[in-house]
């Protein structure tokens, strides 16, 4: 292995050759602090363009346009009671307006940048390996390209065809593993094979264990939710809850930030009911793409959870049709939903709909009223799931007015508080202990660190406090490349 300083020199040279400047967490949280001359250059660049300056568009605050967008407030929508059947206010942060159409470009930026600027990854000789159930490897492949790195994507073969097509377009080496969304172990098995074959030629950036994934959400997503709340709160309203499907547990990192600002906030981790790992130590396959299961991610702070909930994937797919089929949209107009909002429902991908379903279930469980505010996120939009709509038409036929009425009343307004557990101390510990079987027995983590995650009261705080240190290191790296001088 080369000395870290030599690797760092290679990385600096690569960045100089490709004109790569690294954004800080502070800049991703608040794009107003990005140099004005650099922001001006973005006016001639498309949101998805393979241009390194798009690293500065890893933020919730991109102007919602495909080309030349500037920055504004956080992108979000509010789900009205006509859609939720709940009295609480429900806000959804929108991931569509990140490069690649998903906030996973942030979740992958954290892990990769840490290795690049610390001399633990050589972009001139090594490939970034992104094991994922979908959007994470897309974000990783995109960030890798922008950062001058080659990439490898490993994901289940049953993921949407749009994902595979896009990965090939950006030049990623792609491996499809057996199974569906919940077949995470098969991904890990393929990673082991690749590591055995190629050794130091690849660096594994596992979303389920890389703290940089959760760290990005702690530094960027949590403050974004807070900003939306403060901008919209009315007198007497409180930040009541956050619902997020577990997935890699990266997005749940935002709740560690929010807990400090709103100590009484309720946090619920969701999962597919068809694979109820947290709920019942269960297993199975499901169709809510983006929330891989059958294990508890290493970076999931179970102590910060208040509840877990199962989301049924069949109603989830029905609601997808209600929000996107012409007859579904017409029916929603009849029910008094704002037509302008209806035209924005395609901003919600399959897991995004699951997040909204979970937020509604939380609102009903805690009997929330108009003074309670719930947050969730839309990881991606329907852009990556058009084939799923076609598949559902083949399964169930055309989506008629009558079907829309049934889905609206039964699957959306009819959501109940079943398959939800409000957690005791020992419920949380039981779920935390499930990490042992994946991470200690299979992935080489230590029991000592597993215990520290539970018993050391400062373990998670120490991890998240590293944000400022990483910002300092990023700025020092940019000074070494010398590229920022152009924008001063």
C-alpha positions as MATLAB code, in Angstrom:
seq = 'XXXXXXXXXXXXXXXXXXXXXXXXXXXXXXXXXXXXXXXXXXXXXXXXXXXXXXXXXXXXXXXXXXXXXXXXXXXXXXXXXXXXXXXXXXXXXXXXXXXXXXXXXXXXXXXXXXXXXXXXXXXXXXXXXXXXXXXXXXXXXXXXXXXXXXXXXXXXXXXXXXXXXXXXXXXXXXXXXXXXXXXXXXXXXXXXXXXXXXXXXXXXXXXXXXXXXXXXXXXXXXXXXXXXXXXXXXXXXXXXXXXXXXXXXXXXXXXXXXXXXXXXXXXXXXXXXXXXXXXXXXXXXXXXXXXXXXXXXXXXXXXXXXXXXXXXXXXXXXXXXXXXXXXXXXXXXXXXXXXXXXXXXXXXXXXXXXXXXXXXXXXXXXXXXXXXXXXXXXXXXXXXXXXXXXXXXXXXXXXXXXXXXXXXXXXXXXXXXXXXXXXXXXXXXXXXXXXXXXXXXXXXXXXXXXXXXXXXXXXXXXXXXXXXXXXXXXXXXXXXXXXXXXXX';
ca = [
       0.000    0.000    0.000;
       1.291    3.449   -0.898;
       1.943    5.978    1.886;
      -1.114    8.162    2.530;
       0.739   11.345    1.596;
       1.645    9.860   -1.789;
      -1.997    8.885   -2.357;
      -3.038   12.377   -1.343;
      -0.623   13.862   -3.875;
      -2.190   11.672   -6.582;
      -5.657   12.848   -5.522;
      -4.636   16.518   -5.586;
      -3.109   16.093   -9.030;
      -6.283   14.377  -10.309;
      -8.426   17.217   -8.947;
      -6.173   19.798  -10.577;
      -6.365   17.990  -13.921;
     -10.164   17.766  -13.810;
     -10.791   21.094  -12.069;
     -12.461   19.495   -9.039;
     -13.309   21.706   -6.066;
     -14.906   20.139   -3.023;
     -17.936   21.692   -1.279;
     -18.040   21.745    2.514;
     -20.983   20.533    4.596;
     -21.617   24.179    5.458;
     -21.919   25.060    1.762;
     -24.268   22.149    1.100;
     -26.398   23.274    4.033;
     -26.335   26.936    2.956;
     -25.388   27.507   -0.713;
     -25.318   31.268   -0.099;
     -21.793   30.859    1.282;
     -20.536   29.320   -1.995;
     -18.303   31.846   -3.821;
     -20.414   34.071   -6.089;
     -18.223   33.499   -9.141;
     -18.640   29.744   -8.769;
     -22.408   30.055   -8.387;
     -22.479   32.130  -11.557;
     -20.853   29.302  -13.546;
     -23.687   26.950  -12.567;
     -26.042   29.064  -14.680;
     -24.633   27.321  -17.758;
     -24.715   23.778  -16.379;
     -27.598   21.260  -16.333;
     -28.654   19.728  -13.028;
     -27.654   16.211  -14.076;
     -24.628   17.186  -16.162;
     -21.419   15.264  -15.534;
     -19.614   18.437  -14.530;
     -17.567   18.594  -11.316;
     -19.110   21.959  -10.382;
     -22.376   20.088   -9.827;
     -20.847   18.874   -6.564;
     -22.044   22.257   -5.297;
     -25.586   21.253   -6.162;
     -25.573   18.547   -3.499;
     -28.137   20.470   -1.471;
     -31.873   20.559   -0.743;
     -31.928   24.145   -2.045;
     -31.482   23.798   -5.801;
     -33.816   25.841   -7.952;
     -36.279   23.249   -9.334;
     -35.247   23.348  -12.983;
     -33.235   21.069  -15.236;
     -30.715   23.588  -16.523;
     -28.906   26.597  -15.129;
     -30.713   26.668  -11.811;
     -29.573   28.841   -8.946;
     -30.366   28.335   -5.260;
     -33.362   29.194   -3.137;
     -35.177   27.710   -0.162;
     -35.540   24.048    0.704;
     -37.605   22.087   -1.825;
     -40.653   20.588   -0.109;
     -44.371   19.988   -0.379;
     -47.070   19.839    2.294;
     -49.528   16.924    2.275;
     -53.020   18.318    2.922;
     -55.708   16.591    4.989;
     -57.551   15.779    1.731;
     -54.705   13.334    0.993;
     -53.752   12.257    4.504;
     -57.038   12.075    6.358;
     -55.055   13.359    9.338;
     -55.295   16.663   11.182;
     -51.515   17.095   11.552;
     -49.427   19.078    9.074;
     -47.148   16.754    7.075;
     -44.118   18.166    5.244;
     -42.057   16.229    2.696;
     -38.555   17.306    1.622;
     -38.187   16.717   -2.128;
     -35.129   14.851   -3.441;
     -36.001   15.178   -7.143;
     -33.961   18.369   -7.536;
     -30.611   16.901   -6.587;
     -28.326   15.747   -9.402;
     -29.506   12.216  -10.395;
     -32.922   13.073   -8.968;
     -32.161   11.692   -5.515;
     -30.564   12.975   -2.298;
     -28.296    9.929   -2.310;
     -25.623   12.060   -4.002;
     -25.226   13.567   -0.518;
     -25.224   10.230    1.281;
     -22.422    9.026   -1.020;
     -20.448   12.278   -1.014;
     -19.739   11.969    2.710;
     -18.097    8.500    2.666;
     -16.122    9.090   -0.549;
     -14.821   12.533    0.339;
     -13.584   11.352    3.727;
     -11.421    8.714    2.073;
     -10.207   10.994   -0.705;
      -8.972   13.833    1.499;
      -7.459   11.524    4.133;
      -5.303    9.551    1.694;
      -7.329    6.354    2.046;
      -8.472    6.216   -1.585;
      -6.382    6.695   -4.710;
      -8.603    7.806   -7.634;
      -5.773    7.092  -10.073;
      -5.539    3.371   -9.283;
      -8.601    2.296   -7.264;
     -12.313    1.932   -7.948;
     -15.086    2.992   -5.564;
     -17.361    0.041   -4.821;
     -20.990    0.964   -4.076;
     -23.104   -1.901   -2.696;
     -26.720   -0.768   -2.740;
     -30.388   -1.480   -3.334;
     -30.622    1.291   -5.889;
     -30.242    5.019   -5.428;
     -27.112    4.838   -3.300;
     -25.078    3.226   -6.067;
     -26.508    5.762   -8.537;
     -25.408    8.593   -6.265;
     -22.061    6.914   -5.739;
     -21.454    6.406   -9.456;
     -22.352   10.041  -10.137;
     -20.161   11.447   -7.355;
     -17.329    9.140   -8.384;
     -17.441   10.468  -11.930;
     -17.459   14.076  -10.753;
     -14.585   13.358   -8.379;
     -12.454   11.690  -11.046;
     -12.926    8.131   -9.776;
     -13.991    4.903  -11.445;
     -16.888    3.064   -9.816;
     -18.508   -0.338   -9.380;
     -22.224   -0.726   -8.584;
     -23.656   -3.850   -6.954;
     -27.455   -4.056   -6.661;
     -30.273   -6.645   -6.801;
     -31.316   -7.848  -10.239;
     -34.999   -7.113   -9.589;
     -34.493   -3.364   -9.182;
     -36.088   -1.110  -11.801;
     -34.624   -1.208  -15.306;
     -34.210    2.584  -15.212;
     -31.585    2.206  -12.480;
     -29.483   -0.209  -14.515;
     -29.777    1.850  -17.701;
     -28.611    5.006  -15.920;
     -25.636    3.289  -14.256;
     -24.372    2.041  -17.612;
     -24.695    5.555  -19.043;
     -22.256    6.985  -16.490;
     -19.736    4.232  -17.162;
     -20.085    2.279  -13.934;
     -19.126   -1.372  -13.795;
     -22.429   -3.025  -12.797;
     -23.125   -6.330  -11.047;
     -26.683   -7.590  -10.502;
     -27.145   -9.909   -7.516;
     -29.942  -12.454   -6.957;
     -33.216  -11.281   -5.483;
     -35.118   -8.100   -4.762;
     -34.994   -5.090   -2.488;
     -34.568   -7.067    0.725;
     -31.760   -9.346   -0.514;
     -28.938   -7.355    1.079;
     -26.813  -10.330    2.140;
     -26.470  -11.368   -1.493;
     -25.006   -7.914   -2.187;
     -22.503   -8.362    0.634;
     -21.569  -11.811   -0.690;
     -20.775  -10.337   -4.113;
     -18.706   -7.607   -2.475;
     -16.638  -10.271   -0.702;
     -16.008  -12.032   -4.020;
     -14.926   -8.790   -5.686;
     -12.640   -7.906   -2.794;
     -11.065  -11.365   -2.904;
     -10.496  -11.091   -6.657;
      -9.213   -7.494   -6.793;
      -7.886   -6.767   -3.332;
      -6.668   -3.196   -2.915;
      -7.826   -2.222   -6.400;
     -11.282   -1.478   -4.963;
     -12.494    0.372   -1.854;
     -15.822   -0.711   -0.401;
     -18.096    2.206    0.496;
     -20.935    0.323    2.173;
     -23.903    2.618    2.791;
     -25.028    0.519    5.746;
     -21.778    0.968    7.659;
     -20.221    4.243    6.444;
     -20.955    6.936    9.048;
     -20.358    9.586    6.372;
     -23.772    8.583    4.980;
     -25.595    9.518    8.206;
     -23.224   12.414    8.847;
     -24.342   14.172    5.665;
     -27.984   13.962    6.749;
     -27.087   15.149   10.246;
     -25.319   18.178    8.793;
     -27.659   18.964    5.882;
     -31.060   17.228    6.058;
     -31.753   17.901    9.741;
     -31.165   21.662    9.368;
     -33.272   21.647    6.174;
     -36.240   20.207    8.073;
     -35.749   22.742   10.839;
     -35.666   25.559    8.289;
     -38.944   24.445    6.687;
     -40.574   24.131   10.097;
     -39.533   27.601   11.220;
     -40.665   29.138    7.922;
     -44.128   27.524    8.077;
     -45.010   27.134   11.749;
     -48.046   28.922   13.044;
     -48.627   30.062   16.589;
     -48.829   27.105   18.928;
     -47.513   24.530   16.466;
     -44.706   22.161   17.467;
     -42.230   19.913   15.693;
     -43.843   16.647   16.735;
     -42.448   13.757   14.674;
     -40.212   12.411   11.934;
     -40.990    9.264    9.955;
     -38.318    7.690    7.751;
     -38.009    4.197    6.352;
     -34.890    2.549    7.748;
     -33.108    1.691    4.498;
     -29.422    2.237    5.144;
     -30.385    4.366    8.201;
     -28.448    7.247    6.644;
     -31.402    9.627    6.435;
     -32.264    8.780   10.044;
     -29.014   10.547   10.952;
     -30.960   13.800   10.593;
     -32.947   12.886   13.691;
     -29.829   12.966   15.876;
     -29.541   16.633   14.901;
     -33.251   17.278   15.426;
     -33.243   15.589   18.827;
     -30.819   18.241   20.056;
     -33.060   21.056   18.814;
     -36.406   19.448   19.681;
     -35.790   16.988   22.547;
     -39.397   15.746   22.627;
     -39.559   14.890   18.915;
     -40.886   11.409   18.131;
     -38.864    9.348   15.634;
     -40.253    6.342   13.781;
     -38.218    3.959   11.619;
     -40.287    2.256    8.953;
     -39.807   -0.931    6.973;
     -41.800   -3.016    4.536;
     -44.402   -5.122    6.320;
     -43.398   -7.974    3.998;
     -39.920   -7.932    5.566;
     -40.507   -6.972    9.237;
     -36.978   -7.244   10.596;
     -37.334   -4.603   13.296;
     -40.962   -5.372   14.095;
     -40.824   -9.131   14.398;
     -37.247  -10.264   13.625;
     -38.857  -11.223   10.331;
     -37.745  -11.643    6.737;
     -39.141  -11.727    3.211;
     -39.198   -9.979   -0.142;
     -40.968   -6.716   -0.935;
     -41.350   -4.032   -3.603;
     -40.662   -0.749   -1.813;
     -37.449    0.007   -3.689;
     -34.840    1.868   -1.672;
     -35.303    0.427    1.810;
     -33.222   -2.806    1.868;
     -33.861   -5.050    4.841;
     -33.199   -8.315    6.693;
     -30.649   -6.612    8.904;
     -30.069   -3.522   11.026;
     -27.523   -1.100    9.538;
     -24.359   -0.501   11.536;
     -24.950    3.258   11.427;
     -28.502    3.075   12.810;
     -28.663    4.686   16.251;
     -31.462    2.557   17.654;
     -31.411    4.440   20.947;
     -32.724    7.494   19.115;
     -35.869    5.695   17.926;
     -39.290    5.964   19.569;
     -41.255    3.692   17.280;
     -41.039    1.277   14.343;
     -43.789    0.693   11.789;
     -44.485   -1.704    8.950;
     -45.647   -0.348    5.585;
     -47.615   -2.736    3.362;
     -46.134   -2.731   -0.132;
     -49.406   -3.593   -1.947;
     -51.288   -0.420   -0.882;
     -48.037    1.443   -1.523;
     -48.105    0.386   -5.180;
     -51.815    1.182   -5.448;
     -51.214    4.717   -4.179;
     -48.406    5.061   -6.727;
     -51.037    4.524   -9.439;
     -53.517    6.885   -7.766;
     -50.902    9.656   -7.802;
     -49.726    9.045  -11.381;
     -52.505    7.530  -13.533;
     -54.830   10.003  -15.344;
     -57.973    8.623  -13.698;
     -56.322    8.798  -10.300;
     -55.486   12.457  -10.771;
     -59.033   13.206  -11.938;
     -60.441   11.541   -8.845;
     -58.187   13.555   -6.553;
     -59.523   16.744   -8.144;
     -63.036   15.550   -7.301;
     -61.968   15.076   -3.669;
     -60.825   18.657   -3.404;
     -57.077   18.221   -3.743;
     -55.378   21.309   -5.177;
     -54.707   20.639   -8.913;
     -51.326   22.352   -8.575;
     -50.328   19.820   -5.901;
     -51.673   16.924   -7.951;
     -49.272   17.850  -10.748;
     -46.425   17.595   -8.240;
     -47.268   14.092   -7.018;
     -44.857   12.595   -9.538;
     -42.145   14.079   -7.298;
     -42.829   11.098   -5.037;
     -41.127    7.793   -5.831;
     -42.181    4.440   -4.378;
     -40.248    4.738   -1.102;
     -41.360    8.373   -0.857;
     -44.979    7.224   -0.857;
     -44.074    4.702    1.843;
     -42.623    7.551    3.898;
     -45.857    9.523    3.551;
     -47.882    6.462    4.521;
     -45.734    6.129    7.641;
     -46.119    9.807    8.492;
     -49.911    9.437    8.260;
     -49.843    6.354   10.475;
     -47.790    8.257   13.053;
     -50.208   11.184   12.983;
     -53.099    8.822   13.650;
     -51.259    6.787   16.286;
     -50.393    9.828   18.387;
     -53.824   11.384   17.720;
     -52.167   14.551   16.440;
     -54.105   17.730   15.818;
     -53.575   20.901   13.787;
     -50.790   22.044   16.130;
     -48.597   19.033   15.372;
     -46.069   18.927   12.525;
     -44.609   15.753   10.994;
     -41.635   15.530    8.613;
     -40.460   12.959    6.128;
     -38.529   12.948    2.819;
     -39.074   11.998   -0.811;
     -35.786   10.294   -1.633;
     -36.526   10.309   -5.354;
     -39.345   10.795   -7.869;
     -41.251    8.610  -10.317;
     -38.569    9.229  -12.935;
     -36.924    5.917  -12.040;
     -40.169    3.901  -11.792;
     -42.147    4.344  -15.012;
     -41.732    0.645  -15.801;
     -43.404   -0.170  -12.473;
     -46.575    1.632  -13.569;
     -46.594   -0.407  -16.787;
     -46.119   -3.623  -14.783;
     -49.034   -2.763  -12.482;
     -51.287   -2.129  -15.491;
     -50.423   -5.600  -16.773;
     -51.221   -7.121  -13.373;
     -54.482   -5.320  -12.617;
     -55.647   -3.706  -15.848;
     -56.430   -0.064  -16.506;
     -56.757    2.270  -13.541;
     -60.404    3.337  -13.587;
     -62.430    5.914  -11.664;
     -63.827    3.114   -9.493;
     -60.355    1.760   -8.693;
     -59.186    5.261   -7.824;
     -62.076    5.603   -5.372;
     -61.203    2.311   -3.672;
     -57.502    3.160   -3.381;
     -58.245    6.642   -2.083;
     -60.674    5.483    0.605;
     -59.115    2.149    1.581;
     -55.383    2.473    1.010;
     -54.805    6.178    1.657;
     -57.472    7.628    3.959;
     -57.998    4.135    5.382;
     -54.450    3.803    6.733;
     -54.556    2.448   10.271;
     -52.218    2.181   13.241;
     -51.616   -1.554   12.821;
     -48.102   -3.012   12.717;
     -46.618   -0.251   14.870;
     -44.597   -0.629   18.073;
     -43.845    2.197   20.474;
     -40.455    1.187   21.812;
     -39.392    0.461   25.354;
     -35.721    0.490   26.357;
     -35.507   -3.263   25.816;
     -37.316   -3.150   22.487;
     -34.593   -0.823   21.275;
     -31.893   -3.055   22.728;
     -33.377   -6.128   21.039;
     -33.244   -4.377   17.679;
     -29.740   -3.046   18.318;
     -28.572   -6.584   19.180;
     -29.637   -7.779   15.727;
     -26.576   -5.959   14.393;
     -24.432   -8.738   15.855;
     -25.481  -11.352   13.325;
     -24.648   -9.241   10.279;
     -21.801   -7.035   11.411;
     -19.852   -9.149   13.893;
     -20.379  -12.614   12.445;
     -20.241  -11.636    8.758;
     -18.646   -8.227    8.254;
     -15.708   -8.082   10.666;
     -16.933   -5.442   13.111;
     -16.036   -5.832   16.797;
     -18.241   -6.616   19.769;
     -16.462   -3.824   21.637;
     -17.711   -1.199   19.198;
     -21.157   -2.767   19.076;
     -21.353   -2.429   22.854;
     -19.990    1.113   22.689;
     -22.812    2.083   20.348;
     -25.253    1.067   23.060;
     -23.535    1.790   26.358;
     -21.256    4.750   25.573;
     -23.521    7.790   25.918;
     -21.128    9.855   23.813;
     -20.557    7.363   20.969;
     -22.975    8.904   18.456;
     -22.348   12.475   19.523;
     -18.612   12.016   18.948;
     -19.308   10.691   15.445;
     -21.518   13.620   14.498;
     -19.241   16.240   15.996;
     -16.733   15.372   13.255;
     -18.677   17.515   10.756;
     -16.699   20.657   11.568;
     -13.404   18.752   11.426;
     -14.254   17.419    7.958;
     -15.159   20.918    6.764;
     -11.793   22.154    7.939;
     -10.018   19.306    6.121;
     -12.027   19.936    2.939;
     -11.004   23.599    2.957;
      -7.364   22.655    3.540;
      -7.551   20.215    0.612;
      -9.002   22.914   -1.660;
      -6.155   25.219   -0.685;
      -3.679   22.554   -1.723;
      -5.250   22.132   -5.160;
      -5.196   25.922   -5.632;
      -8.351   25.881   -7.723;
     -10.441   28.160   -5.546;
      -8.275   31.159   -6.430;
     -10.162   31.456   -9.716;
     -13.369   32.221   -7.791;
     -12.053   34.643   -5.188;
];
